[in-house]
Structures are given as structure tokens and as C-alpha cells.
């Protein structure tokens, strides 16, 4: 309990007070000019996968919750059809 009290600022937002600064950050998904993420578009999917084969988080990619879910589903479908590897290069 004491640790949580020390980390919070007087405004109660935690260590990093996320206010207006994050709202103006452009999303990568909107700059791609696509309406839906397709599992057959391997070049697009590779942009959101790490070199180890892991899907990058929303915090890193800048995608919304809905688009991140579409991305996860597309990656799973592409892996099932062997368009993407399950593990990265070793």
C-alpha cells in the first residue's frame, strides 16, 4: 500500500501523468490507409511482429483496441496457413 502511495502524483494519475500529450500522437494504423487488416497481407503483418515472432503490444504499435484485435486474429490465421512463422529467425 505504501508503494502505491509513493508512486502516485498529487493528481492521482500514477508515475506518468498521461494527459493531453498522448492524445496528439498519431496512430500507425491510420497512416496505413487500410480499412481492415487482412491475413493475406504478409508485409503489413510483419511490421507488427518482432524479430522473435511475437506480436508487438498496443503500447508499441499505437493501435486501438479494435485494430489490435484484428491484427492478432490476422496473425493467427496467417500462421495457421504457413504464411508467417510461429517463431522468429534464430
Secondary structure, DSSP 8 states (H G I E B T S, - for coil): -HHHHHHS-TTS--SS--SHHHHTS--HHHHTT-SS--TT-HHHHHTTB-TTS-B--HHHH---HHHHHHHHHHHHHHHHTTSS-SS---
